[in-house]
């Protein structure tokens, strides 16, 4: 079956609707089709154009859709303002601070389970790796601070768990 390109259909329709005498015959000869085909194409193009919505209706629909999208974006931005970003760096910071305050890795894991969906909760071994990496970084700083501050300490209460009772430490007892 021989098919003509859409451009030919439009030219055929233009010839029919132009109203010029001989335009249909001339277009049929140029397109290599019959006059009947030219009239048929004109009719089908006219039907197709009648099915298309009016440009004003299309513009109105697009404006309404645009307005709805702007409203949705504004709602999502408001919702996002109330959310806390829990990226990897924040989770590592949370784990380090929680561990430094005395929580175990399993307790930290449990707390993160309250905040995050289950697949996103780092396991206790990952938390341990994070905490240990931070401890290594702090170790260098603390070594410098300890040596600079040790001679200025007048009285130090150390934790009885590690030193067998509520013994007080002072620079004089250190030297003894």
Chimera marker file (.cmm) of the C-alpha trace (Angstrom):
<marker_set name="trace">
<marker id="1" x="0.000" y="0.000" z="0.000" r="1" g="1" b="0" radius="0.5"/>
<marker id="2" x="1.370" y="3.387" z="-1.023" r="1" g="1" b="0" radius="0.5"/>
<marker id="3" x="1.475" y="5.980" z="1.741" r="1" g="1" b="0" radius="0.5"/>
<marker id="4" x="2.040" y="9.693" z="1.355" r="1" g="1" b="0" radius="0.5"/>
<marker id="5" x="3.958" y="11.722" z="3.914" r="1" g="1" b="0" radius="0.5"/>
<marker id="6" x="2.003" y="13.946" z="6.308" r="1" g="1" b="0" radius="0.5"/>
<marker id="7" x="3.394" y="17.025" z="4.555" r="1" g="1" b="0" radius="0.5"/>
<marker id="8" x="1.643" y="15.933" z="1.368" r="1" g="1" b="0" radius="0.5"/>
<marker id="9" x="-1.626" y="15.472" z="3.291" r="1" g="1" b="0" radius="0.5"/>
<marker id="10" x="-1.364" y="19.021" z="4.608" r="1" g="1" b="0" radius="0.5"/>
<marker id="11" x="-0.556" y="20.399" z="1.147" r="1" g="1" b="0" radius="0.5"/>
<marker id="12" x="-3.522" y="18.489" z="-0.273" r="1" g="1" b="0" radius="0.5"/>
<marker id="13" x="-5.787" y="19.966" z="2.391" r="1" g="1" b="0" radius="0.5"/>
<marker id="14" x="-4.421" y="23.448" z="1.706" r="1" g="1" b="0" radius="0.5"/>
<marker id="15" x="-5.206" y="23.058" z="-1.986" r="1" g="1" b="0" radius="0.5"/>
<marker id="16" x="-8.799" y="22.027" z="-1.244" r="1" g="1" b="0" radius="0.5"/>
<marker id="17" x="-9.392" y="24.799" z="1.315" r="1" g="1" b="0" radius="0.5"/>
<marker id="18" x="-7.705" y="27.524" z="-0.756" r="1" g="1" b="0" radius="0.5"/>
<marker id="19" x="-10.690" y="27.650" z="-3.092" r="1" g="1" b="0" radius="0.5"/>
<marker id="20" x="-8.542" y="28.514" z="-6.123" r="1" g="1" b="0" radius="0.5"/>
<marker id="21" x="-9.753" y="27.041" z="-9.371" r="1" g="1" b="0" radius="0.5"/>
<marker id="22" x="-7.478" y="24.216" z="-10.546" r="1" g="1" b="0" radius="0.5"/>
<marker id="23" x="-5.568" y="24.027" z="-7.213" r="1" g="1" b="0" radius="0.5"/>
<marker id="24" x="-6.819" y="20.510" z="-6.434" r="1" g="1" b="0" radius="0.5"/>
<marker id="25" x="-5.867" y="19.190" z="-9.883" r="1" g="1" b="0" radius="0.5"/>
<marker id="26" x="-2.445" y="20.828" z="-9.724" r="1" g="1" b="0" radius="0.5"/>
<marker id="27" x="-1.809" y="19.437" z="-6.210" r="1" g="1" b="0" radius="0.5"/>
<marker id="28" x="-2.943" y="15.949" z="-7.267" r="1" g="1" b="0" radius="0.5"/>
<marker id="29" x="-0.456" y="16.033" z="-10.163" r="1" g="1" b="0" radius="0.5"/>
<marker id="30" x="2.387" y="17.287" z="-7.912" r="1" g="1" b="0" radius="0.5"/>
<marker id="31" x="1.663" y="14.705" z="-5.203" r="1" g="1" b="0" radius="0.5"/>
<marker id="32" x="1.211" y="11.849" z="-7.671" r="1" g="1" b="0" radius="0.5"/>
<marker id="33" x="-2.264" y="10.946" z="-6.461" r="1" g="1" b="0" radius="0.5"/>
<marker id="34" x="-5.862" y="11.273" z="-7.601" r="1" g="1" b="0" radius="0.5"/>
<marker id="35" x="-8.124" y="14.278" z="-7.004" r="1" g="1" b="0" radius="0.5"/>
<marker id="36" x="-10.299" y="12.006" z="-4.883" r="1" g="1" b="0" radius="0.5"/>
<marker id="37" x="-7.282" y="11.291" z="-2.615" r="1" g="1" b="0" radius="0.5"/>
<marker id="38" x="-6.625" y="15.032" z="-2.271" r="1" g="1" b="0" radius="0.5"/>
<marker id="39" x="-10.231" y="15.600" z="-1.121" r="1" g="1" b="0" radius="0.5"/>
<marker id="40" x="-10.024" y="12.585" z="1.206" r="1" g="1" b="0" radius="0.5"/>
<marker id="41" x="-6.821" y="13.921" z="2.784" r="1" g="1" b="0" radius="0.5"/>
<marker id="42" x="-8.395" y="17.346" z="3.239" r="1" g="1" b="0" radius="0.5"/>
<marker id="43" x="-11.375" y="15.766" z="4.996" r="1" g="1" b="0" radius="0.5"/>
<marker id="44" x="-9.153" y="13.658" z="7.316" r="1" g="1" b="0" radius="0.5"/>
<marker id="45" x="-6.898" y="16.622" z="8.168" r="1" g="1" b="0" radius="0.5"/>
<marker id="46" x="-9.981" y="18.718" z="8.954" r="1" g="1" b="0" radius="0.5"/>
<marker id="47" x="-11.354" y="15.962" z="11.226" r="1" g="1" b="0" radius="0.5"/>
<marker id="48" x="-8.038" y="15.610" z="12.994" r="1" g="1" b="0" radius="0.5"/>
<marker id="49" x="-7.775" y="19.347" z="13.597" r="1" g="1" b="0" radius="0.5"/>
<marker id="50" x="-11.321" y="19.408" z="14.938" r="1" g="1" b="0" radius="0.5"/>
<marker id="51" x="-10.303" y="16.809" z="17.537" r="1" g="1" b="0" radius="0.5"/>
<marker id="52" x="-7.438" y="18.962" z="18.809" r="1" g="1" b="0" radius="0.5"/>
<marker id="53" x="-8.377" y="21.178" z="21.733" r="1" g="1" b="0" radius="0.5"/>
<marker id="54" x="-8.386" y="24.901" z="21.241" r="1" g="1" b="0" radius="0.5"/>
<marker id="55" x="-5.034" y="26.569" z="21.906" r="1" g="1" b="0" radius="0.5"/>
<marker id="56" x="-6.620" y="28.659" z="24.683" r="1" g="1" b="0" radius="0.5"/>
<marker id="57" x="-7.888" y="25.490" z="26.352" r="1" g="1" b="0" radius="0.5"/>
<marker id="58" x="-4.435" y="23.903" z="26.112" r="1" g="1" b="0" radius="0.5"/>
<marker id="59" x="-2.806" y="27.003" z="27.591" r="1" g="1" b="0" radius="0.5"/>
<marker id="60" x="-5.375" y="27.133" z="30.403" r="1" g="1" b="0" radius="0.5"/>
<marker id="61" x="-4.805" y="23.436" z="31.170" r="1" g="1" b="0" radius="0.5"/>
<marker id="62" x="-1.022" y="23.893" z="31.196" r="1" g="1" b="0" radius="0.5"/>
<marker id="63" x="-1.292" y="26.940" z="33.454" r="1" g="1" b="0" radius="0.5"/>
<marker id="64" x="-3.480" y="25.009" z="35.900" r="1" g="1" b="0" radius="0.5"/>
<marker id="65" x="-1.049" y="22.094" z="35.860" r="1" g="1" b="0" radius="0.5"/>
<marker id="66" x="1.851" y="24.503" z="36.381" r="1" g="1" b="0" radius="0.5"/>
<marker id="67" x="0.039" y="26.049" z="39.355" r="1" g="1" b="0" radius="0.5"/>
<marker id="68" x="-0.549" y="22.602" z="40.876" r="1" g="1" b="0" radius="0.5"/>
<marker id="69" x="3.121" y="21.718" z="40.455" r="1" g="1" b="0" radius="0.5"/>
<marker id="70" x="4.219" y="24.988" z="42.092" r="1" g="1" b="0" radius="0.5"/>
<marker id="71" x="1.891" y="24.237" z="45.004" r="1" g="1" b="0" radius="0.5"/>
<marker id="72" x="3.268" y="20.686" z="45.335" r="1" g="1" b="0" radius="0.5"/>
<marker id="73" x="6.874" y="21.953" z="45.279" r="1" g="1" b="0" radius="0.5"/>
<marker id="74" x="6.058" y="24.531" z="47.981" r="1" g="1" b="0" radius="0.5"/>
<marker id="75" x="4.487" y="21.811" z="50.161" r="1" g="1" b="0" radius="0.5"/>
<marker id="76" x="7.519" y="19.561" z="49.741" r="1" g="1" b="0" radius="0.5"/>
<marker id="77" x="9.857" y="22.427" z="50.612" r="1" g="1" b="0" radius="0.5"/>
<marker id="78" x="7.878" y="23.118" z="53.802" r="1" g="1" b="0" radius="0.5"/>
<marker id="79" x="8.021" y="19.435" z="54.734" r="1" g="1" b="0" radius="0.5"/>
<marker id="80" x="11.752" y="19.324" z="54.005" r="1" g="1" b="0" radius="0.5"/>
<marker id="81" x="12.434" y="22.244" z="56.353" r="1" g="1" b="0" radius="0.5"/>
<marker id="82" x="11.215" y="20.144" z="59.291" r="1" g="1" b="0" radius="0.5"/>
<marker id="83" x="13.411" y="17.181" z="58.435" r="1" g="1" b="0" radius="0.5"/>
<marker id="84" x="16.843" y="16.448" z="59.814" r="1" g="1" b="0" radius="0.5"/>
<marker id="85" x="19.531" y="15.439" z="57.367" r="1" g="1" b="0" radius="0.5"/>
<marker id="86" x="20.986" y="12.124" z="58.467" r="1" g="1" b="0" radius="0.5"/>
<marker id="87" x="23.764" y="11.677" z="55.958" r="1" g="1" b="0" radius="0.5"/>
<marker id="88" x="26.808" y="9.514" z="56.644" r="1" g="1" b="0" radius="0.5"/>
<marker id="89" x="28.811" y="12.313" z="58.294" r="1" g="1" b="0" radius="0.5"/>
<marker id="90" x="25.932" y="13.157" z="60.639" r="1" g="1" b="0" radius="0.5"/>
<marker id="91" x="25.458" y="9.485" z="61.547" r="1" g="1" b="0" radius="0.5"/>
<marker id="92" x="29.175" y="9.168" z="62.282" r="1" g="1" b="0" radius="0.5"/>
<marker id="93" x="29.056" y="12.264" z="64.482" r="1" g="1" b="0" radius="0.5"/>
<marker id="94" x="25.966" y="10.955" z="66.283" r="1" g="1" b="0" radius="0.5"/>
<marker id="95" x="27.623" y="7.590" z="66.914" r="1" g="1" b="0" radius="0.5"/>
<marker id="96" x="30.824" y="9.185" z="68.209" r="1" g="1" b="0" radius="0.5"/>
<marker id="97" x="29.038" y="11.555" z="70.583" r="1" g="1" b="0" radius="0.5"/>
<marker id="98" x="26.716" y="8.805" z="71.832" r="1" g="1" b="0" radius="0.5"/>
<marker id="99" x="29.663" y="6.479" z="72.455" r="1" g="1" b="0" radius="0.5"/>
<marker id="100" x="31.602" y="9.247" z="74.214" r="1" g="1" b="0" radius="0.5"/>
<marker id="101" x="28.647" y="9.824" z="76.548" r="1" g="1" b="0" radius="0.5"/>
<marker id="102" x="28.709" y="6.180" z="77.574" r="1" g="1" b="0" radius="0.5"/>
<marker id="103" x="26.299" y="4.363" z="75.282" r="1" g="1" b="0" radius="0.5"/>
<marker id="104" x="27.305" y="0.988" z="73.893" r="1" g="1" b="0" radius="0.5"/>
<marker id="105" x="27.454" y="0.347" z="70.173" r="1" g="1" b="0" radius="0.5"/>
<marker id="106" x="24.335" y="-1.833" z="70.422" r="1" g="1" b="0" radius="0.5"/>
<marker id="107" x="22.464" y="0.965" z="72.229" r="1" g="1" b="0" radius="0.5"/>
<marker id="108" x="23.505" y="3.429" z="69.547" r="1" g="1" b="0" radius="0.5"/>
<marker id="109" x="22.317" y="0.987" z="66.895" r="1" g="1" b="0" radius="0.5"/>
<marker id="110" x="18.983" y="0.701" z="68.710" r="1" g="1" b="0" radius="0.5"/>
<marker id="111" x="18.570" y="4.495" z="68.888" r="1" g="1" b="0" radius="0.5"/>
<marker id="112" x="19.319" y="4.867" z="65.194" r="1" g="1" b="0" radius="0.5"/>
<marker id="113" x="16.674" y="2.211" z="64.567" r="1" g="1" b="0" radius="0.5"/>
<marker id="114" x="14.127" y="4.664" z="65.973" r="1" g="1" b="0" radius="0.5"/>
<marker id="115" x="15.227" y="7.390" z="63.561" r="1" g="1" b="0" radius="0.5"/>
<marker id="116" x="15.937" y="5.445" z="60.388" r="1" g="1" b="0" radius="0.5"/>
<marker id="117" x="14.240" y="2.755" z="58.323" r="1" g="1" b="0" radius="0.5"/>
<marker id="118" x="15.667" y="-0.681" z="59.144" r="1" g="1" b="0" radius="0.5"/>
<marker id="119" x="17.780" y="-1.087" z="55.965" r="1" g="1" b="0" radius="0.5"/>
<marker id="120" x="19.471" y="2.279" z="56.585" r="1" g="1" b="0" radius="0.5"/>
<marker id="121" x="20.551" y="1.554" z="60.189" r="1" g="1" b="0" radius="0.5"/>
<marker id="122" x="24.296" y="0.902" z="60.357" r="1" g="1" b="0" radius="0.5"/>
<marker id="123" x="25.152" y="-2.249" z="62.312" r="1" g="1" b="0" radius="0.5"/>
<marker id="124" x="27.200" y="-2.100" z="65.492" r="1" g="1" b="0" radius="0.5"/>
<marker id="125" x="30.416" y="-3.164" z="63.733" r="1" g="1" b="0" radius="0.5"/>
<marker id="126" x="30.116" y="-0.230" z="61.318" r="1" g="1" b="0" radius="0.5"/>
<marker id="127" x="29.405" y="2.072" z="64.257" r="1" g="1" b="0" radius="0.5"/>
<marker id="128" x="32.494" y="0.681" z="65.997" r="1" g="1" b="0" radius="0.5"/>
<marker id="129" x="34.617" y="1.384" z="62.947" r="1" g="1" b="0" radius="0.5"/>
<marker id="130" x="33.352" y="4.975" z="62.842" r="1" g="1" b="0" radius="0.5"/>
<marker id="131" x="33.937" y="5.541" z="66.557" r="1" g="1" b="0" radius="0.5"/>
<marker id="132" x="37.415" y="4.012" z="66.425" r="1" g="1" b="0" radius="0.5"/>
<marker id="133" x="38.375" y="6.216" z="63.455" r="1" g="1" b="0" radius="0.5"/>
<marker id="134" x="37.290" y="9.303" z="65.417" r="1" g="1" b="0" radius="0.5"/>
<marker id="135" x="39.148" y="8.062" z="68.498" r="1" g="1" b="0" radius="0.5"/>
<marker id="136" x="42.368" y="7.694" z="66.499" r="1" g="1" b="0" radius="0.5"/>
<marker id="137" x="41.992" y="11.270" z="65.282" r="1" g="1" b="0" radius="0.5"/>
<marker id="138" x="41.288" y="12.540" z="68.796" r="1" g="1" b="0" radius="0.5"/>
<marker id="139" x="44.178" y="10.556" z="70.279" r="1" g="1" b="0" radius="0.5"/>
<marker id="140" x="46.792" y="12.813" z="68.674" r="1" g="1" b="0" radius="0.5"/>
<marker id="141" x="45.055" y="15.979" z="69.860" r="1" g="1" b="0" radius="0.5"/>
<marker id="142" x="44.513" y="14.625" z="73.379" r="1" g="1" b="0" radius="0.5"/>
<marker id="143" x="48.149" y="13.591" z="73.709" r="1" g="1" b="0" radius="0.5"/>
<marker id="144" x="49.237" y="17.169" z="73.068" r="1" g="1" b="0" radius="0.5"/>
<marker id="145" x="46.556" y="18.592" z="75.382" r="1" g="1" b="0" radius="0.5"/>
<marker id="146" x="47.339" y="16.105" z="78.185" r="1" g="1" b="0" radius="0.5"/>
<marker id="147" x="51.038" y="16.977" z="78.226" r="1" g="1" b="0" radius="0.5"/>
<marker id="148" x="50.274" y="20.708" z="78.163" r="1" g="1" b="0" radius="0.5"/>
<marker id="149" x="47.632" y="20.538" z="80.905" r="1" g="1" b="0" radius="0.5"/>
<marker id="150" x="48.961" y="17.855" z="83.264" r="1" g="1" b="0" radius="0.5"/>
<marker id="151" x="51.181" y="20.182" z="85.284" r="1" g="1" b="0" radius="0.5"/>
<marker id="152" x="48.343" y="22.672" z="85.786" r="1" g="1" b="0" radius="0.5"/>
<marker id="153" x="45.938" y="20.136" z="87.306" r="1" g="1" b="0" radius="0.5"/>
<marker id="154" x="45.418" y="20.745" z="91.027" r="1" g="1" b="0" radius="0.5"/>
<marker id="155" x="42.917" y="17.990" z="91.799" r="1" g="1" b="0" radius="0.5"/>
<marker id="156" x="41.558" y="15.235" z="89.579" r="1" g="1" b="0" radius="0.5"/>
<marker id="157" x="38.745" y="12.839" z="90.443" r="1" g="1" b="0" radius="0.5"/>
<marker id="158" x="39.195" y="9.724" z="88.367" r="1" g="1" b="0" radius="0.5"/>
<marker id="159" x="36.465" y="7.197" z="87.765" r="1" g="1" b="0" radius="0.5"/>
<marker id="160" x="36.408" y="4.551" z="90.477" r="1" g="1" b="0" radius="0.5"/>
<marker id="161" x="35.520" y="1.839" z="87.971" r="1" g="1" b="0" radius="0.5"/>
<marker id="162" x="38.990" y="2.081" z="86.428" r="1" g="1" b="0" radius="0.5"/>
<marker id="163" x="41.037" y="2.854" z="89.530" r="1" g="1" b="0" radius="0.5"/>
<marker id="164" x="39.492" y="0.730" z="92.263" r="1" g="1" b="0" radius="0.5"/>
<marker id="165" x="37.720" y="3.347" z="94.333" r="1" g="1" b="0" radius="0.5"/>
<marker id="166" x="37.203" y="7.048" z="94.664" r="1" g="1" b="0" radius="0.5"/>
<marker id="167" x="40.894" y="7.870" z="94.847" r="1" g="1" b="0" radius="0.5"/>
<marker id="168" x="41.855" y="11.486" z="94.163" r="1" g="1" b="0" radius="0.5"/>
<marker id="169" x="44.731" y="12.247" z="91.892" r="1" g="1" b="0" radius="0.5"/>
<marker id="170" x="46.953" y="15.269" z="92.134" r="1" g="1" b="0" radius="0.5"/>
<marker id="171" x="50.308" y="16.161" z="90.652" r="1" g="1" b="0" radius="0.5"/>
<marker id="172" x="52.026" y="15.374" z="93.971" r="1" g="1" b="0" radius="0.5"/>
<marker id="173" x="50.555" y="11.839" z="94.072" r="1" g="1" b="0" radius="0.5"/>
<marker id="174" x="51.659" y="11.317" z="90.504" r="1" g="1" b="0" radius="0.5"/>
<marker id="175" x="55.256" y="11.997" z="91.379" r="1" g="1" b="0" radius="0.5"/>
<marker id="176" x="55.190" y="9.690" z="94.378" r="1" g="1" b="0" radius="0.5"/>
<link id1="1" id2="2" r="1" g="1" b="0" radius="0.2"/>
<link id1="2" id2="3" r="1" g="1" b="0" radius="0.2"/>
<link id1="3" id2="4" r="1" g="1" b="0" radius="0.2"/>
<link id1="4" id2="5" r="1" g="1" b="0" radius="0.2"/>
<link id1="5" id2="6" r="1" g="1" b="0" radius="0.2"/>
<link id1="6" id2="7" r="1" g="1" b="0" radius="0.2"/>
<link id1="7" id2="8" r="1" g="1" b="0" radius="0.2"/>
<link id1="8" id2="9" r="1" g="1" b="0" radius="0.2"/>
<link id1="9" id2="10" r="1" g="1" b="0" radius="0.2"/>
<link id1="10" id2="11" r="1" g="1" b="0" radius="0.2"/>
<link id1="11" id2="12" r="1" g="1" b="0" radius="0.2"/>
<link id1="12" id2="13" r="1" g="1" b="0" radius="0.2"/>
<link id1="13" id2="14" r="1" g="1" b="0" radius="0.2"/>
<link id1="14" id2="15" r="1" g="1" b="0" radius="0.2"/>
<link id1="15" id2="16" r="1" g="1" b="0" radius="0.2"/>
<link id1="16" id2="17" r="1" g="1" b="0" radius="0.2"/>
<link id1="17" id2="18" r="1" g="1" b="0" radius="0.2"/>
<link id1="18" id2="19" r="1" g="1" b="0" radius="0.2"/>
<link id1="19" id2="20" r="1" g="1" b="0" radius="0.2"/>
<link id1="20" id2="21" r="1" g="1" b="0" radius="0.2"/>
<link id1="21" id2="22" r="1" g="1" b="0" radius="0.2"/>
<link id1="22" id2="23" r="1" g="1" b="0" radius="0.2"/>
<link id1="23" id2="24" r="1" g="1" b="0" radius="0.2"/>
<link id1="24" id2="25" r="1" g="1" b="0" radius="0.2"/>
<link id1="25" id2="26" r="1" g="1" b="0" radius="0.2"/>
<link id1="26" id2="27" r="1" g="1" b="0" radius="0.2"/>
<link id1="27" id2="28" r="1" g="1" b="0" radius="0.2"/>
<link id1="28" id2="29" r="1" g="1" b="0" radius="0.2"/>
<link id1="29" id2="30" r="1" g="1" b="0" radius="0.2"/>
<link id1="30" id2="31" r="1" g="1" b="0" radius="0.2"/>
<link id1="31" id2="32" r="1" g="1" b="0" radius="0.2"/>
<link id1="32" id2="33" r="1" g="1" b="0" radius="0.2"/>
<link id1="33" id2="34" r="1" g="1" b="0" radius="0.2"/>
<link id1="34" id2="35" r="1" g="1" b="0" radius="0.2"/>
<link id1="35" id2="36" r="1" g="1" b="0" radius="0.2"/>
<link id1="36" id2="37" r="1" g="1" b="0" radius="0.2"/>
<link id1="37" id2="38" r="1" g="1" b="0" radius="0.2"/>
<link id1="38" id2="39" r="1" g="1" b="0" radius="0.2"/>
<link id1="39" id2="40" r="1" g="1" b="0" radius="0.2"/>
<link id1="40" id2="41" r="1" g="1" b="0" radius="0.2"/>
<link id1="41" id2="42" r="1" g="1" b="0" radius="0.2"/>
<link id1="42" id2="43" r="1" g="1" b="0" radius="0.2"/>
<link id1="43" id2="44" r="1" g="1" b="0" radius="0.2"/>
<link id1="44" id2="45" r="1" g="1" b="0" radius="0.2"/>
<link id1="45" id2="46" r="1" g="1" b="0" radius="0.2"/>
<link id1="46" id2="47" r="1" g="1" b="0" radius="0.2"/>
<link id1="47" id2="48" r="1" g="1" b="0" radius="0.2"/>
<link id1="48" id2="49" r="1" g="1" b="0" radius="0.2"/>
<link id1="49" id2="50" r="1" g="1" b="0" radius="0.2"/>
<link id1="50" id2="51" r="1" g="1" b="0" radius="0.2"/>
<link id1="51" id2="52" r="1" g="1" b="0" radius="0.2"/>
<link id1="52" id2="53" r="1" g="1" b="0" radius="0.2"/>
<link id1="53" id2="54" r="1" g="1" b="0" radius="0.2"/>
<link id1="54" id2="55" r="1" g="1" b="0" radius="0.2"/>
<link id1="55" id2="56" r="1" g="1" b="0" radius="0.2"/>
<link id1="56" id2="57" r="1" g="1" b="0" radius="0.2"/>
<link id1="57" id2="58" r="1" g="1" b="0" radius="0.2"/>
<link id1="58" id2="59" r="1" g="1" b="0" radius="0.2"/>
<link id1="59" id2="60" r="1" g="1" b="0" radius="0.2"/>
<link id1="60" id2="61" r="1" g="1" b="0" radius="0.2"/>
<link id1="61" id2="62" r="1" g="1" b="0" radius="0.2"/>
<link id1="62" id2="63" r="1" g="1" b="0" radius="0.2"/>
<link id1="63" id2="64" r="1" g="1" b="0" radius="0.2"/>
<link id1="64" id2="65" r="1" g="1" b="0" radius="0.2"/>
<link id1="65" id2="66" r="1" g="1" b="0" radius="0.2"/>
<link id1="66" id2="67" r="1" g="1" b="0" radius="0.2"/>
<link id1="67" id2="68" r="1" g="1" b="0" radius="0.2"/>
<link id1="68" id2="69" r="1" g="1" b="0" radius="0.2"/>
<link id1="69" id2="70" r="1" g="1" b="0" radius="0.2"/>
<link id1="70" id2="71" r="1" g="1" b="0" radius="0.2"/>
<link id1="71" id2="72" r="1" g="1" b="0" radius="0.2"/>
<link id1="72" id2="73" r="1" g="1" b="0" radius="0.2"/>
<link id1="73" id2="74" r="1" g="1" b="0" radius="0.2"/>
<link id1="74" id2="75" r="1" g="1" b="0" radius="0.2"/>
<link id1="75" id2="76" r="1" g="1" b="0" radius="0.2"/>
<link id1="76" id2="77" r="1" g="1" b="0" radius="0.2"/>
<link id1="77" id2="78" r="1" g="1" b="0" radius="0.2"/>
<link id1="78" id2="79" r="1" g="1" b="0" radius="0.2"/>
<link id1="79" id2="80" r="1" g="1" b="0" radius="0.2"/>
<link id1="80" id2="81" r="1" g="1" b="0" radius="0.2"/>
<link id1="81" id2="82" r="1" g="1" b="0" radius="0.2"/>
<link id1="82" id2="83" r="1" g="1" b="0" radius="0.2"/>
<link id1="83" id2="84" r="1" g="1" b="0" radius="0.2"/>
<link id1="84" id2="85" r="1" g="1" b="0" radius="0.2"/>
<link id1="85" id2="86" r="1" g="1" b="0" radius="0.2"/>
<link id1="86" id2="87" r="1" g="1" b="0" radius="0.2"/>
<link id1="87" id2="88" r="1" g="1" b="0" radius="0.2"/>
<link id1="88" id2="89" r="1" g="1" b="0" radius="0.2"/>
<link id1="89" id2="90" r="1" g="1" b="0" radius="0.2"/>
<link id1="90" id2="91" r="1" g="1" b="0" radius="0.2"/>
<link id1="91" id2="92" r="1" g="1" b="0" radius="0.2"/>
<link id1="92" id2="93" r="1" g="1" b="0" radius="0.2"/>
<link id1="93" id2="94" r="1" g="1" b="0" radius="0.2"/>
<link id1="94" id2="95" r="1" g="1" b="0" radius="0.2"/>
<link id1="95" id2="96" r="1" g="1" b="0" radius="0.2"/>
<link id1="96" id2="97" r="1" g="1" b="0" radius="0.2"/>
<link id1="97" id2="98" r="1" g="1" b="0" radius="0.2"/>
<link id1="98" id2="99" r="1" g="1" b="0" radius="0.2"/>
<link id1="99" id2="100" r="1" g="1" b="0" radius="0.2"/>
<link id1="100" id2="101" r="1" g="1" b="0" radius="0.2"/>
<link id1="101" id2="102" r="1" g="1" b="0" radius="0.2"/>
<link id1="102" id2="103" r="1" g="1" b="0" radius="0.2"/>
<link id1="103" id2="104" r="1" g="1" b="0" radius="0.2"/>
<link id1="104" id2="105" r="1" g="1" b="0" radius="0.2"/>
<link id1="105" id2="106" r="1" g="1" b="0" radius="0.2"/>
<link id1="106" id2="107" r="1" g="1" b="0" radius="0.2"/>
<link id1="107" id2="108" r="1" g="1" b="0" radius="0.2"/>
<link id1="108" id2="109" r="1" g="1" b="0" radius="0.2"/>
<link id1="109" id2="110" r="1" g="1" b="0" radius="0.2"/>
<link id1="110" id2="111" r="1" g="1" b="0" radius="0.2"/>
<link id1="111" id2="112" r="1" g="1" b="0" radius="0.2"/>
<link id1="112" id2="113" r="1" g="1" b="0" radius="0.2"/>
<link id1="113" id2="114" r="1" g="1" b="0" radius="0.2"/>
<link id1="114" id2="115" r="1" g="1" b="0" radius="0.2"/>
<link id1="115" id2="116" r="1" g="1" b="0" radius="0.2"/>
<link id1="116" id2="117" r="1" g="1" b="0" radius="0.2"/>
<link id1="117" id2="118" r="1" g="1" b="0" radius="0.2"/>
<link id1="118" id2="119" r="1" g="1" b="0" radius="0.2"/>
<link id1="119" id2="120" r="1" g="1" b="0" radius="0.2"/>
<link id1="120" id2="121" r="1" g="1" b="0" radius="0.2"/>
<link id1="121" id2="122" r="1" g="1" b="0" radius="0.2"/>
<link id1="122" id2="123" r="1" g="1" b="0" radius="0.2"/>
<link id1="123" id2="124" r="1" g="1" b="0" radius="0.2"/>
<link id1="124" id2="125" r="1" g="1" b="0" radius="0.2"/>
<link id1="125" id2="126" r="1" g="1" b="0" radius="0.2"/>
<link id1="126" id2="127" r="1" g="1" b="0" radius="0.2"/>
<link id1="127" id2="128" r="1" g="1" b="0" radius="0.2"/>
<link id1="128" id2="129" r="1" g="1" b="0" radius="0.2"/>
<link id1="129" id2="130" r="1" g="1" b="0" radius="0.2"/>
<link id1="130" id2="131" r="1" g="1" b="0" radius="0.2"/>
<link id1="131" id2="132" r="1" g="1" b="0" radius="0.2"/>
<link id1="132" id2="133" r="1" g="1" b="0" radius="0.2"/>
<link id1="133" id2="134" r="1" g="1" b="0" radius="0.2"/>
<link id1="134" id2="135" r="1" g="1" b="0" radius="0.2"/>
<link id1="135" id2="136" r="1" g="1" b="0" radius="0.2"/>
<link id1="136" id2="137" r="1" g="1" b="0" radius="0.2"/>
<link id1="137" id2="138" r="1" g="1" b="0" radius="0.2"/>
<link id1="138" id2="139" r="1" g="1" b="0" radius="0.2"/>
<link id1="139" id2="140" r="1" g="1" b="0" radius="0.2"/>
<link id1="140" id2="141" r="1" g="1" b="0" radius="0.2"/>
<link id1="141" id2="142" r="1" g="1" b="0" radius="0.2"/>
<link id1="142" id2="143" r="1" g="1" b="0" radius="0.2"/>
<link id1="143" id2="144" r="1" g="1" b="0" radius="0.2"/>
<link id1="144" id2="145" r="1" g="1" b="0" radius="0.2"/>
<link id1="145" id2="146" r="1" g="1" b="0" radius="0.2"/>
<link id1="146" id2="147" r="1" g="1" b="0" radius="0.2"/>
<link id1="147" id2="148" r="1" g="1" b="0" radius="0.2"/>
<link id1="148" id2="149" r="1" g="1" b="0" radius="0.2"/>
<link id1="149" id2="150" r="1" g="1" b="0" radius="0.2"/>
<link id1="150" id2="151" r="1" g="1" b="0" radius="0.2"/>
<link id1="151" id2="152" r="1" g="1" b="0" radius="0.2"/>
<link id1="152" id2="153" r="1" g="1" b="0" radius="0.2"/>
<link id1="153" id2="154" r="1" g="1" b="0" radius="0.2"/>
<link id1="154" id2="155" r="1" g="1" b="0" radius="0.2"/>
<link id1="155" id2="156" r="1" g="1" b="0" radius="0.2"/>
<link id1="156" id2="157" r="1" g="1" b="0" radius="0.2"/>
<link id1="157" id2="158" r="1" g="1" b="0" radius="0.2"/>
<link id1="158" id2="159" r="1" g="1" b="0" radius="0.2"/>
<link id1="159" id2="160" r="1" g="1" b="0" radius="0.2"/>
<link id1="160" id2="161" r="1" g="1" b="0" radius="0.2"/>
<link id1="161" id2="162" r="1" g="1" b="0" radius="0.2"/>
<link id1="162" id2="163" r="1" g="1" b="0" radius="0.2"/>
<link id1="163" id2="164" r="1" g="1" b="0" radius="0.2"/>
<link id1="164" id2="165" r="1" g="1" b="0" radius="0.2"/>
<link id1="165" id2="166" r="1" g="1" b="0" radius="0.2"/>
<link id1="166" id2="167" r="1" g="1" b="0" radius="0.2"/>
<link id1="167" id2="168" r="1" g="1" b="0" radius="0.2"/>
<link id1="168" id2="169" r="1" g="1" b="0" radius="0.2"/>
<link id1="169" id2="170" r="1" g="1" b="0" radius="0.2"/>
<link id1="170" id2="171" r="1" g="1" b="0" radius="0.2"/>
<link id1="171" id2="172" r="1" g="1" b="0" radius="0.2"/>
<link id1="172" id2="173" r="1" g="1" b="0" radius="0.2"/>
<link id1="173" id2="174" r="1" g="1" b="0" radius="0.2"/>
<link id1="174" id2="175" r="1" g="1" b="0" radius="0.2"/>
<link id1="175" id2="176" r="1" g="1" b="0" radius="0.2"/>
</marker_set>
